[in-house]
């Protein structure tokens, strides 16, 4: 229904409830005897008030921490959190109903003692289960047949396993305490007031202070101990009942498990882990000594091995602008993309990162970024990207948005018309905005929705490719306030600075063709591709609810999605490229050849089987790559690997190496590399 219509429906339901109360109040009422006053005789009303407040505080605190823990295991979609909340509320209601039906009052104090013990015991049982949840969850969703509904039902079942008993005990306890106030102490209204006030303070205390300071494990133990400490007037007769939860609490406290749910591979070690307000941030070191960043376990935010890709994500949009002096980066990750801005003379760059702990671990990635603190033109700000662009009053020549996983709860708001409009407002007249999109984390239908939404705000948008990876393809939508057209010699002007030229060449943007050869489609082709897809807006958050279907479902392989996209958009019309004005026919033909060779290169890669056997590799790739080289003399992504294969092949099969070098010379006579290598290796 969308946000607005849903709110109207909920408002109408509230009016219906009010009308129902009004009608019931007109009927004659039978005066019911007040229960509770006798049972609570001798119990200090102040103690009841404190217990009501504290149980609300601890109950919501338990939810806050458990949701943080499970966010490292579940899929973190809107459905994940809806499942957790639904089960939490259901358990509370079930507990209240069971209390009203079955609990017979013998002694208010004794009943309260047993209920508080049950809450503590059930919370501790859930804590004991947590280390096994990462194995339990796959078993549950596979038991439901997998796919979207299997995954959602698996998350609901896991929520029931962890939340049902603790929350049922909480619901029964609240009913018992409210019953105790039915007499002269203020009634159910006061009970609800105190309990709700306690619950309202819990997210602030546990989320903003306790988790970052004490961590998840101590936070959960704090809650269990809190329930035990609420037991009124300790008596030795209670001791046998309290021994069991107390023993479990002590066992967990001395257990070395810290409830860091981080998926690792053989040889990985955790070198840093921070429990922050927003997320859990982990730095892994692999067996090769490379560092990788993970946020909430699910989000692989790059590392020292992805420098090539990360840097290209900065250089492509920065080079497409004729002379940027200000740039804004939304999302930092390892900081590699942001660090690339340091090489542009006269450029001032702001980087906005939501999670402060991500900034804390940036020094681990200095192999890729260098020391960011040494660059006076780079400024890092801790802020939410969505709010920052809405509140910012500065103007930027280039704005670059990082890869946001569309299925993750909250990320859909970064692909809305409203967000893109806020970004457009921050652009200078000749500014451009690049939204990088992880094609490996969404299907083509969701890409159509995002493209349609982007075109609504940037009608002259273009689509570019970050690199030619089949495993993790990244594409970028680029648009500006006005159509951007520059002279054909603009690229040479951009690289007059030798330091910048050297930096750009390292990521293989070594010519006009290697840069513009990443072009995939202009606005006309994108409009046809997006078709009649719905717009993603704040009122109708299509991405929020549809993107998770990709995560839960059984999508086509990443390679297949990339090939389908290439087939839909090919061949690219280079006349539509953002910057082509003044290009002569010869240059245009070379650019068209480069784009065709790029597509052929990607298609050829699908049939390549990785191997360490150089002879098998030679037989598998030499023919398709030579065909690509013949298509474009400028496409070095096929030429250079063949040159490397010839080097390696020389020691095991000199005749094959010699023939490969001759074939390279014939395929691309304009390059002398193969000729020079052949003369050097075979000069005898």
N, C-alpha and C positions, 0 to 999 in steps of 0.2 A: 504493500500500500504506500510505501514511502513514509518519511518521518512526519510530515504534516498531517496526512490523513490518519495515520496511526494515532497520533496525539489526539485528534478529534474523536476517534473511536473510544480511546481511553477516557476522555473527558465525558462522553455520553454514558459510558458504563458507570462512572462516578455519580452522575446525575440520577441514573437508574437506581443505584444503591441508596442515594439520599431519598428518592421518592419511596422506595421500599420501607425505609425506616419511618418516614412520615406516616405511611399507611398503617404500619404495625402499631405506631404510637397511638392511633385513634381507637384501637380495640381495648376493651376492659382488661385490666391487668390483674392477675392473681398475685397477691403479695407472697413472695417466697421467703422462707427463713434465711437469714444470713448465716452462712457457714464460714468457718475459719477463725472466728474470734476466740472460740473455746480452745481450738487446737493449738493456737499460737499463744495461749496464755503462758506468761513467763518468759516469752521471747522478746528481747528488746527491739522495739520498732526501728530504732536507729540501725541496729544490726541487719534487720531485714532490708532497709534502704541501701546500705552498703553492699549487701549481697546481690540485690537486684542490679545495681549499677555495675558491680564488678563482673557478674556473669555476662552481662551484655558486652562489656569491654573485652573480656577474654574470648567470648564466643566469636565475635567479629575478628578479633586478632588471629584466632585459629584459622579462619577463612582466608585472611590476607596472606598469612605466611604459606599456607598450603597451596594457594593459587600461585604464589611465586615459585614454589618448588615444582609444581606440576607444569608450569610454563616451560620448564626445561625438558619436559618429556612429551606432553601433548603437542598438537599442531599449532596452538596459539592463534586459532581463528576465532571469529565471533561466535561460532558454534561451540568451541571448546569452553569458553567462559560462560556461555549460556547454560551449558550442561552442568558445570560446577555450581552455579548459582541456583539453578532449578532444583538440583538434588539437595543443596543446603537448606533451601526453604521447605522442600518436601519433607525432609527428615525432621525439621523442627515441628511441622504440622502433625506428622505421624506421632511424634513423641507426646505432643500435647493431647492428641486424641486418645492415645493409649493410657495416659495418666488419668484422664477424666473417666475412662471406662473401667479401668481395672485397679487403680491404686486405692486401697482402703486405708483411711486415716487411722493409725494407731497412735502415733505421736508425731507431731509436726517436726520436731527436732530430729528424731530418728529417721524419718523419711527423707529429710533434707540431707542427712549424713550419707545415706545410701545413694541418693541421686548424684551428689557431688563426687562421690567415689567412682560412680559409673562413668561420669563425664571424663574424669582424669584417666581412668583405666582405658576407655574407648579411644581417647586422644592418643594415649601412649601406644595402643595397638596399631593405630594408623601410622604413627611415626615408625614403628618397627617394620611395617609393610613397605615403607617408602623405598628402601634400597632395592626392592624387587619389582618396583612398578615398571621400570623400563623393559623387563621381560614379560610382565603380566599383560601390559597394554597390547603388544602385537598379537598375543594369544587370543585376547578378547575380540579385537576387531576382525581377525581372521576367522574366528568362530562364527561371526555374523556374515561371513562371505566377502569381506573386504568392500572396496568401493566406497561411495559417499555415505550411504546409510549404514554400512557395516562399520565404518570408522566413527561416525557420530554415535551410534549405539554402543560401540566399544568405549568411547569417552564417557558416555552416561553410565555404563556399567562400572567403569573404574571409579567414577565419582561416587557411585553408590557404595562401592567397596570401602572407600576411604572416609566418606562423610556421613553415611546413613546412621550408623550407631552413635557416633559422637553428637550429631545434631538432634537425634531422637532424644537422647538423654538431656540435651540442652532445652528442648521444647518441653519435656516433662518437668524439668526443674523450674522453668519460668512459670508454668501453670501452677506448680506447687507454691511458689513464692507469691504469685498473684492471689491465689486462694487465701494465703495468710494475711493479705491486706484487705480482704473483703469486708472486714468489720469496721471499726471506728478509726482505723489507721489511714484511710484515704482511698481504698478501692482499687479496682483494676487499672483505672486511668493513671493513678500515680505510679503503679508498678510498671506500666508500659512506658511512662515518661522516663523513669529512672533507668530502665533497661536500655531504652533507645539512646538516651544521652551517653551512656557508657559505650554503646556500640558506635556512636558517631565519632567518638574520640579515638577509637582503636586504629583506624587507618592512618591517622596522623602519627600516633605513637609508634606503632609497629612498623609501618611502611617507611616513614621518614626518619625514624631514629633507631629503633631497636634492631632491625635487620642490618643496616650498615654498620652499627656499632658492635652488636653481639653475634650476628650471623644467624643463619636459619636454624641450626641445631639448638643453640642456647635459647633462641626465641621460642621454639616449640616446647622445650623443657620448662621455660618460664611460665607458659600457659598452663601446662599440666600441674606444676607445683602450685600455681595460683589457685586452682580449684581445690586442691587439698588443704590449702591454708584457709579457705573460706569455711571449713567445717566448724560448726558452732560448738563451743565448750567441749574440748577434747576429753574423752573418758577412756579408761583402760579397757573397758568392754569393747571399744571400737578398734583396738589395736590389731586383732587378727585380720579384720577386713582391710585395714590400711596397709598391711605389710606387702601385699601383692603389688598394688600400684607404686608404692614407694620403692620396692625392689627393682621394678622395671625402669623407673625413672633413674635410679642410680646406675643400672646396667647401661642404659643409653648414654648417660653422661660420661662414663669412662670408656665407652666404645669409640675407637678412633674415626669411625665414619662421620664425615662432616656434611654429608648430603649435597656434595657437589656433583651434579649429574652432567658429566661432560663426556661425550662420545669420543673415544680415542682409537687410534690404530696402533699396531705393533711398532714400538720404538718411540711413541709419543710420550712426552712428560709435561706435566702442568708446571709452568714456571711462575705464573701469577694468576690469582683468582680474587675478584672483588665482588662482594654482595652490595650492590648499590640501591638507591631509591627506585630507579627505573628498571634495572635489569642486573643479571649476573654476568660479569665480564671475565673471560678466561683467555690467557695467552698460552698456547701450546708450542713446544719445541719438538720437531720431528727428529728422526734418526740422522738426517743430513745436516742438522744444525740450523734449519730454517724455522722461522717463527710464524704462527698463524693466530688470528684473532677470532674468537667466538663470543657471541652475545646470546645469552639464554640458551646455550648449547646448539640451538637450531641455526642461528645466523652465522654463517661462515663469512666473515667480513674481509677476506683477503689475507695477505701476508707478504713475507719477503720473496715468495716465489711468483707472485702475480704482478711484479713491477711493470712488466711490459704492457699488460692490459690496463693496469691502473693509470699509468702515465698517459697512454693514448686517450683515455677518457678525459683528460685535462687538455691535452695538446690539440685535439681535433676541434673543439669549439673555440678555443683561444686563437687558433690559427685562422679559423674562418672569419674572425672579426678583423677588420683592417688595422686597427691600432687600439687595443683595449688598455684602458688606464685603471679601471676598477673591475673587480670580479667577486662574485659571491658563490661559495660552495656550500650546498645544503647536504650535510652528512659528511663525516670525515673518515670513518672506518680506521684503517691503519695510517691514514694521513698521506699516502703515496700520491694520490691524485691531487690533493691540495698542495703538496710540496712542489709539484711540477710548475706551479705558478711563480715560484721564486726565480725562475730563469728568464722571466720576461722583463726587460728593462722598463722602468717607469710604471709597472703594474702594482697596485695595492689590492690585496686579496683578503677577504673575510671568510672564515670557515665556521659554520654553525654545526654544533654537535649536541644531540639531545642527552646522551648518557655521559655524565662527568667522568666515570671510571674509564671510559674509552680514552679520554684525554690523558689520564694517569699512566696508561700503559703504552703510550706512543713511543717512549724511548726504546722499547724493545724492537722497534721497526726502523731504527736509524740506518740500518744497512740499506734500506730502500729509500728512506726519506732524507737522510742526513739530519743534522741537528736543527729542528724547526725553529728553536729559540734564537738562532743566529741570524735569521732573516727578518729584518725590521719591516719588510713589506707584507708579512703574513700575520694575520690577527685571528686568534681562535676565540670563539664565543660559545658559552654553554647556553643553549636555548632550544626550544621546539621549533623546527623549521616552519611549520604551518603558522604559528603565532608570530614568528620573527618577520616573515614577509608581510603579514597583515599590519604589523606595528611599525616596521622600518620606514624611515623617511629619506634614506639615501637612495641615490640612483646608481645603477651598475651597467657597465657595458656588456658584461657576460655573466650569466647565472647558470651554474651547473648543478643539477640535482643528481644525487647518487642513486644507486640501485636500491629501490624499495620493493621488498617482496609483497606483491599485491594481496596475497591471501592472509597475511598476518594482520591480526586485529589492530586497527588504527591506520595501517598503511594506505588503505583505500582513500582516506581523506587527502592524501598527497597526490591523487590523480583526479581531483574534481575540477569542475569549471571554476568554482569560487577560488580555489588555490591557484590555478593557472592565471586567473584574472589578477590576483594579488601580485603574482610574479611579474606579469605584464606591466603593471603600474610602476614597478621598480626599475624597469629597463629605460635606458636612454633612447633617444629617437632612432639611433642606428644600432641599438643593443640587440643581443640574441640570447635565447634561452635554450639550453639543452637538457632534456629529460632522458636520462639513460634508463633502459628497460631490460631486465633480465629475461631473455626469451626462454631460458631453461627453467623459469619458475612460473610460467603462465602458458595457456594455450592460445591459439590464434583468435578464438572468439573473444577472449578477454583483451587481446591486443587490439582487436577491432574497436572495442568499447573505449579503450584508452586513446586510440588514434582519433576516433570520432570526437571525443571530448577535447583533445588537444587542438584539433582543427577548428573547433568552435571558438577558441580564443586566439589561435594563431593560424589563420586561414591560408597563409603562404608556407606552411610547414614543409620540411623536407625530412627524409629518413636516411640515416647513415648507419654504417656498421663499425663497431669499435675495433674488431679484429676478425680473423677468419677461423675461429675455434669451432669445432663441431660439438665439443663437450659442453662448453658453457658460452654459447653465443650471446653477445650483448649488442643491442641496437639503440640508436638515439634519435629521438624526435627533436628537431631544431627549428625554431621559429623566432620571429622578432616583431616589433611594433610595426615595422614597414618592411617591404620586400628588400632584401639585401643584394645589391649587384655591384661588383667591383671590376676594374680592368683585369685583363688576363695576366698581366705582369705583377699582379698584387703579391703573389707568393714569393717572388724574388725580393720584393721590397720588405716583406715580413721577416726574411731571414738574413738581413744585412748584419745583424749582431752575430759574431762568430760563436759566442758561448751558447746562444739560443739555437743556432744552426746545428752545432754539435749535439746538443741535447735532443733535438727533434730527430736527427738522423739515427740516433741510437734506438728509437722506437720505429724506425723504418718509414718515417714520413720524409723521405729523402728526395722527393720530386713532387711536382704538381699532380702527377698522375697517381702516385701512391696515396696522396691526401684525398683528392677528389674521387679517386677510385673506390672509396668506401661508400660512395653515394648509392642508395638503393631505389629511391622513388621521390618524385615531386608531389606537390599538393594534389594535382589532378589524379594521379595513380592512388594516392593515399585515400582520397575521397571515395574512389571506386571500391577500394579494399574495405574501408570502414562501412560503406553502404548505409543501411538504415539502422545501424546499431544504436542502442539507447545511450543518452548522455549520462555520465557519472556526476551527480551533483550531491550537495549536502542533504537536500530533501529526498533525493532518490539515489541512495548509495549503492549502485549496481555492483561495483567492484567489491565492496565489503561483503556482500552476500553470495556473489557468484564465483569470485576468485577461489574460495576454499574448495569448490568442487574439483578443481585441478589437483589440489593437495591430497584430497581424500580419494580421488578416483584413480583410474588406470590410464593415464594420458599416453599419447603416442610418444615415441622416443624424441629426445631433443634434436637429434639429427633429422628425423622425419619432419619435425615442425619447421626447422630451418630450411630444408629443401622445399617444402610446400610453400613457404613464404617467398623464396627465391623464384620458384616457378610462377607464382601469382604475379610478382612484380617485374619479372624479366621480360624483355631486356630493358634496362633502365634508360630513360630518355635523358641524355646528358644536357639537352637544351634546357631542361628544367632545373639544373643544379643551381644552388644558391648563388654561386659565384662563377659565372662563365662569360659575362659580357666582353665582347672584343676578342674571343678566342677564334683563331683562324681554323680553316677546315682541316688542316693537317693535325693540329693539336686536338681538335675535336675527335677525329678518327682514332688517334692514339688513345684518347681517354675512353672511347667506346670499346676499343679492343681490350683495354685494361679491365674494364668492368666485366666483359664477357669471359676473359681469362680467369678473373676472380671467381665467377660463378662455376666455371668448369673445374677449377681447383678444389672448391668446396665439394662439388659433386663427386670428384675423384677420390676425395678423402674418405668418403663413406665406405668404399670397398677396400680400404687399406687395413690390414691386420697388423697391429704393433708387434715387432719382433726384434730381438737382439742379433739375429742371424743376418749379417750384411748381404749375403747372397740371396736369401729369401726376400729381404727388403728391396733389393735391386730389381728382382724379377717382378715384384708386386707393384712398384711405383714408377719405374723408369719410363714405360710406355705412356701412361696417362699424363705424367708430369711433362714429358717432352712435348706432348700435344698442347699442353697449356702454354709452354714456353713459345711454341710456334704462333700461338694466338696473339701474344703481346711481348714485345721486346723489353717492355718496362716492368713486367710483372716478376719481380725478383723472388717472391714467396715460393715460386716453383723452381726457379733457376738455382738459387743458393742451396737448397737441400740436395739437388742432383750433384752439385759440385762437391758437397760434403760426402756424399755416397761414393763418388769417384775416388776421393782421398782414401776413405776407409777400405774400398774394394781393392785398391792397389796392392795391399799386402797379401791378399788371398787369391786374387784373380786379376793379374795384370792385363791380360787381353781384354777382359770385360771392362776394366777401368779405362783402358785406352779407347775402346769403342764408344763408351759413354761420353767421354770428353769430345770425341769427334762429332757425335750426335748433337752435343750441346753447341758446338761451334756452328754446325749446320742449322740448328733450330734458331739460334740467335747470333748471327754474324756481327751484330753491332757491339756486342760485349766481348772483351778480350780475355776475360778471366779464365775460361776453359782453355783457350789457346796457351796462355801463360802457364797454367798448371801442367798442361800436357808437355810443353817444352821443358819444364823444370823436372818433371818426373821421368820423362822418357828421353832425356837428352843423349843418353848413350846409344 
